[in-house]
Amino acid sequence: MKNVRLMVVGFGNVGQGFTQIIRDDAESLAERFGIRFSVIGVNDMRLGSIYDPNGLPLQGLLDAAATGSLESVPAAERGWSVETMLARGKPDALVEASFTDLQTGEPASTYIRLALKAGINVVTTNKGPIALNYHELKALAQEHQACIGFEGVVMSGTPTLALGVNLLAAAGIQKVQGILNGTTNFILSQMEAGGSYTEALAEAQKLGYAEADPTGDVEGFDAAGKVVILSNLVMGADLRLADVARQGITQLAAEDIQAAKAEGKRWKLIGAIEQDGSHVKASVKPIALPVKHPLANVGGATNAVTFTTRLLGDVTLIGSGAGRLETGYALLNDLLAVHGEQNF
Amino acid sequence: MKNVRLMVVGFGNVGQGFTQIIRDDAESLAERFGIRFSVIGVNDMRLGSIYDPNGLPLQGLLDAAATGSLESVPAAERGWSVETMLARGKPDALVEASFTDLQTGEPASTYIRLALKAGINVVTTNKGPIALNYHELKALAQEHQACIGFEGVVMSGTPTLALGVNLLAAAGIQKVQGILNGTTNFILSQMEAGGSYTEALAEAQKLGYAEADPTGDVEGFDAAGKVVILSNLVMGADLRLADVARQGITQLAAEDIQAAKAEGKRWKLIGAIEQDGSHVKASVKPIALPVKHPLANVGGATNAVTFTTRLLGDVTLIGSGAGRLETGYALLNDLLAVHGEQNF
């Protein structure tokens, strides 16, 4: 049995979802993968920072988070910074699930660099650092013989990167097209069912799919971040956000949606990447797809990606793009890949 | 650079497709995966058997196969049995692509056992041995510290088993549903477009999707074999073909297809596996799916599978179910998994 001691940075939905999974599935993870996870430290901007070398109580962490503070959880140390906890706590892995920022990638990028430089493995669901600094972080991990896993940055726990980067590595990926943002796909599905953009957005906000300021989703920034990540990982490019030709869904009116419907088409916000000679072309824009297209039938908040390959033709993966347990699963799967034994 | 010496048994479409890939992609495989493949032996019931410790010419093999005999290929030895070639040729891996038989699994099972007992890795696209003898062959491989790869037995090179067995291992798979036979899906798609069963079958035979005796496909035997494989691998069951409740598509008339269409539904031949207490329930039967279902929109000879999981919800993979290069890719990917270095 292998004991893996974790430090969790960012204890919001994703950090809590992950903790819930390792609490509920502790026995089956031990039995099937030979791994016991313990959380020795939690650091959250809002809830506080606690550390205990003998492991924190998982149920206690979840209960305390619901009250807005980790004060009530018994711990050996309190108030440590991430830097201190990495240096003095020496976890086996950093579970990085703090707030995402596609402009600066901070503070997540700083935390990830600190861990990797100390030879500590990192798993993250944070798009910012990977969209902005993938090549640098990968080199840093190699230099310090640490691993970095980030399956959750595209399509939550749906194993999109493992498929594109590993399983299709030798198939010759020529093109990638995807519905990479659940919020906009939900809005377009609602509009197709008859609502206006304003009504659909309000519904998405009510259900927690869209934030109060929906710009990041509806103007295509979130999808563009994922397009950059896929370009750099799957196509070996070195793109920045500004290299993605980006158009959101705010210019689509109810009439456009209904006109497409009448023609047997459906508007989808499509992130696309294509090899163009030695160059990689990347875009995010609304496309009216024929209903027979595999991506046209992906409705609601679901995500999907189609890899067009030289040897295998089209391979499409459809799955959840967000969610507490779904994204928590990405962290678990990355940890199993890093610390587990191959079970195939 | 690692040199991997292969023996190919069965030099039909799949064996030739694989050979074509390692010929065309030799340089990129060497560069990206650090592997050079050579074929030191080929054994085919129809074309003959040749061996050369220094490697056979790949283009020469493909040219000779087109003439119906391997006679013209320069070789050190001719007429060796599979047993002799494994014992005296000592390949690093056996590429097993001989004729499939879901009743006996022979002669493929015998070849696979011979190789594993000699500590030789095996990759195969042959459903028979895996549907009939998976648990035995896996144990044999472990005993002799050899690996066995068989991604191609379900959905050709589309990495269905890697997804279900590896990437979703910790997600809690509760149910699997799939379109696992391209021939019947093609026939049903043709019937939906307006043809009769007889016309659709004739078209499938003309295009090479269906054999002269189509029983194995249209009565659901082929899909049932894949259901057994998925049950045993993904759900940890120990089912036999006879445990699958099986019904083919021959009782579906053009009227049934059109009636479903009028109701917004589509008939699909669905292989299904479900955890039922401690028991695994498996079936193959035609189901009229609502057109919104992700499997309802998989048309023509394409295959697809939906894994319903506890942590991730539904994960659907859509891709090619057959084809020379598509199935050849499965062999290549298995070989890279066995002999290559992790590149993620």
Interface residues (C-beta under 8 A of the other chain):
Chain A: I21 D25 L29 R32 F33 S156 G157 T158 P159 A162 L163 V165 N166 L167 L168 A169 A170 A171 G172 V291 K292 P294 A296 N297 V298 G299 L311 L312 G313 D314 V315 T316 L317 I318 G319 S320 G323 L325 E326 G328 Y329 L332 N333 L336 A337 N343 F344
Chain B: I21 D25 L29 R32 F33 S156 G157 T158 P159 A162 L163 V165 N166 L167 L168 A169 A170 A171 G172 V291 K292 P294 A296 N297 V298 G299 L311 L312 G313 D314 V315 T316 L317 I318 G319 S320 G323 L325 E326 G328 Y329 L332 N333 L336 A337 N343 F344
